Amino acid sequence: MLLSEATSDSVCYMIRADKSTESRLIEMQKELKLDGELAEKGDFHTTIRYIKTSMKPDILIGFLEGSTLPVLKGKIYGFDIFGPTKDTLVLRLNSTEIDNWFKRFDKFANSQNFPKSVYPTYKPHITLTLKPGIIKPKWKDKYGFEAKFNIHVITGKNYKDLWVKDANKPTLKESIINTFIRS
């Protein structure tokens, strides 16, 4: 897991990639011969909201548990280099679904007096590697595919998982409602 950002108390809401997307990203890392601090199996994600705060995330978790969690998709369209020291190679995502879900979650977090984002704009992306002196690779059309995200996660300090839910697996409540509707 990429731990470099976790320098203070924080809450991070992210959605991890599905198995198919993850496999393609691992192959891309290998083809590009990336090194440094690589994102690993189980850690490929798009961040919805990173919040520097000492507030407990219970109310955010409650919001997510009360929501129908979506499987989100985004089209990978290019490489970029992020970070204050320009050391993070990411894949950029284009997705109205992800943008809309961010806006919904961000509006709720702000209404609950969580600090506003430290980032001036929301830029959905998938981190591939952290490495000092990273150079943006040459883009190839085959890198552009639809990425899917289904594992919703809230993490705390040092990105320790506090809450995890697979959008493809309904809760007991959702299962009962679906059974009732079908019968």
C-alpha positions as CSV (number, residue, x, y, z in Angstrom):
1,M,0.0,0.0,0.0
2,L,1.3,3.5,-0.8
3,L,1.9,5.1,2.6
4,S,3.8,8.2,1.6
5,E,0.9,10.6,1.9
6,A,-0.1,9.5,5.4
7,T,1.7,12.2,7.4
8,S,-1.2,13.3,9.7
9,D,-4.5,12.0,11.0
10,S,-6.7,11.4,7.9
11,V,-9.7,9.7,6.5
12,C,-9.6,8.4,3.0
13,Y,-12.5,7.1,1.0
14,M,-11.5,5.1,-2.0
15,I,-12.9,2.5,-4.4
16,R,-10.6,-0.4,-5.2
17,A,-10.4,-1.9,-8.7
18,D,-12.1,-5.1,-9.6
19,K,-10.0,-8.2,-10.4
20,S,-10.0,-7.8,-14.2
21,T,-8.9,-4.1,-14.0
22,E,-6.2,-5.0,-11.4
23,S,-4.8,-7.7,-13.7
24,R,-4.5,-5.3,-16.6
25,L,-2.8,-2.7,-14.4
26,I,-0.2,-5.2,-13.1
27,E,0.6,-6.2,-16.7
28,M,0.9,-2.5,-17.6
29,Q,3.4,-2.0,-14.7
30,K,5.4,-5.0,-15.9
31,E,5.4,-3.8,-19.6
32,L,6.5,-0.3,-18.5
33,K,9.2,-1.8,-16.3
34,L,8.2,0.4,-13.5
35,D,10.0,0.3,-10.2
36,G,9.9,2.4,-7.0
37,E,7.1,2.0,-4.6
38,L,4.6,0.2,-6.8
39,A,0.9,-0.1,-6.2
40,E,0.3,-3.7,-5.5
41,K,-2.5,-6.3,-6.0
42,G,-5.4,-5.3,-3.8
43,D,-4.3,-1.6,-3.7
44,F,-5.2,-0.3,-7.1
45,H,-7.9,2.3,-6.5
46,T,-9.4,5.7,-7.3
47,T,-9.6,8.0,-4.3
48,I,-13.0,9.6,-3.9
49,R,-12.1,11.9,-1.0
50,Y,-8.9,12.3,1.1
51,I,-9.6,14.3,4.3
52,K,-7.0,15.6,6.7
53,T,-8.8,15.4,10.0
54,S,-8.9,14.0,13.5
55,M,-12.7,13.5,13.2
56,K,-13.9,10.0,13.4
57,P,-15.3,8.6,10.1
58,D,-18.3,7.0,11.7
59,I,-20.8,9.4,10.1
60,L,-19.2,8.9,6.7
61,I,-19.4,5.1,7.1
62,G,-23.1,5.5,8.1
63,F,-23.7,7.5,4.9
64,L,-22.1,4.8,2.8
65,E,-23.9,2.0,4.6
66,G,-27.2,3.8,4.0
67,S,-26.5,4.2,0.3
68,T,-26.7,1.8,-2.6
69,L,-23.0,1.6,-3.4
70,P,-22.3,1.6,-7.1
71,V,-19.8,-0.2,-9.2
72,L,-18.1,2.7,-10.9
73,K,-16.4,2.8,-14.3
74,G,-13.9,5.1,-15.9
75,K,-12.0,5.3,-19.1
76,I,-8.2,5.4,-18.7
77,Y,-7.0,8.1,-21.1
78,G,-3.4,9.0,-20.2
79,F,-0.5,9.2,-17.9
80,D,0.2,12.1,-15.5
81,I,2.7,12.9,-12.8
82,F,1.3,14.1,-9.5
83,G,2.6,15.0,-6.1
84,P,4.3,18.0,-4.5
85,T,7.7,16.6,-5.6
86,K,6.4,15.2,-8.9
87,D,7.1,11.6,-8.0
88,T,3.8,9.8,-8.5
89,L,2.9,8.2,-11.8
90,V,-0.8,7.9,-12.3
91,L,-3.3,6.9,-14.9
92,R,-6.0,9.6,-15.6
93,L,-9.6,8.6,-15.6
94,N,-12.5,10.1,-17.4
95,S,-15.9,9.2,-15.8
96,T,-19.1,11.1,-15.2
97,E,-20.1,8.3,-12.8
98,I,-17.0,8.8,-10.6
99,D,-17.3,12.6,-10.8
100,N,-21.0,12.4,-9.7
101,W,-20.3,10.0,-6.9
102,F,-17.5,12.3,-5.7
103,K,-19.9,15.3,-5.7
104,R,-22.5,13.4,-3.7
105,F,-20.0,12.2,-1.1
106,D,-18.2,15.5,-0.9
107,K,-21.4,17.4,-0.4
108,F,-22.3,15.0,2.5
109,A,-18.9,15.3,4.1
110,N,-19.0,19.1,3.9
111,S,-22.5,19.1,5.4
112,Q,-21.1,17.2,8.4
113,N,-18.3,19.8,8.9
114,F,-15.5,17.7,7.6
115,P,-12.7,19.9,6.3
116,K,-12.8,20.7,2.6
117,S,-10.4,19.0,0.3
118,V,-6.8,20.2,0.3
119,Y,-6.8,19.6,-3.5
120,P,-8.4,22.5,-5.5
121,T,-9.9,20.2,-8.1
122,Y,-11.0,16.6,-8.2
123,K,-8.9,14.5,-10.7
124,P,-9.8,10.8,-10.7
125,H,-6.8,8.7,-11.2
126,I,-5.1,5.4,-10.4
127,T,-1.6,5.4,-8.9
128,L,0.9,3.1,-10.5
129,T,4.1,4.0,-8.7
130,L,5.9,6.4,-6.5
131,K,9.5,7.0,-7.5
132,P,11.8,10.0,-7.3
133,G,12.7,11.2,-10.8
134,I,9.8,9.3,-12.5
135,I,9.4,10.2,-16.2
136,K,6.0,10.0,-17.9
137,P,6.0,7.0,-20.2
138,K,4.9,7.2,-23.9
139,W,1.2,6.6,-24.1
140,K,-0.1,3.7,-26.3
141,D,-3.7,3.3,-27.3
142,K,-3.8,-0.2,-25.8
143,Y,-3.4,1.4,-22.3
144,G,-6.8,3.1,-22.7
145,F,-9.5,0.7,-21.3
146,E,-12.5,0.9,-19.1
147,A,-11.5,0.4,-15.4
148,K,-14.1,-0.8,-12.9
149,F,-14.1,-0.2,-9.2
150,N,-16.3,-2.2,-6.8
151,I,-14.7,-2.3,-3.3
152,H,-15.6,0.7,-1.3
153,V,-13.1,1.4,1.5
154,I,-12.7,4.0,4.3
155,T,-9.2,4.1,5.8
156,G,-7.8,5.9,8.7
157,K,-4.3,7.0,9.7
158,N,-1.6,5.2,7.6
159,Y,-4.3,3.9,5.3
160,K,-5.4,1.2,7.7
161,D,-8.8,-0.2,6.5
162,L,-11.6,0.7,8.8
163,W,-14.5,-0.2,6.7
164,V,-14.8,-2.3,3.5
165,K,-17.8,-3.1,1.4
166,D,-18.1,-4.9,-2.0
167,A,-20.7,-3.2,-4.2
168,N,-21.3,-6.5,-5.9
169,K,-22.4,-8.2,-2.6
170,P,-25.6,-6.9,-1.2
171,T,-26.1,-6.5,2.6
172,L,-28.6,-8.8,4.4
173,K,-31.1,-5.9,4.3
174,E,-30.6,-5.4,0.5
175,S,-31.0,-9.2,0.0
176,I,-34.3,-9.3,1.9
177,I,-35.7,-6.3,0.0
178,N,-34.7,-7.8,-3.3
179,T,-36.2,-11.2,-2.4
180,F,-39.4,-9.5,-1.3
181,I,-39.6,-7.4,-4.6
182,R,-39.1,-10.5,-6.8
183,S,-41.7,-12.6,-5.0
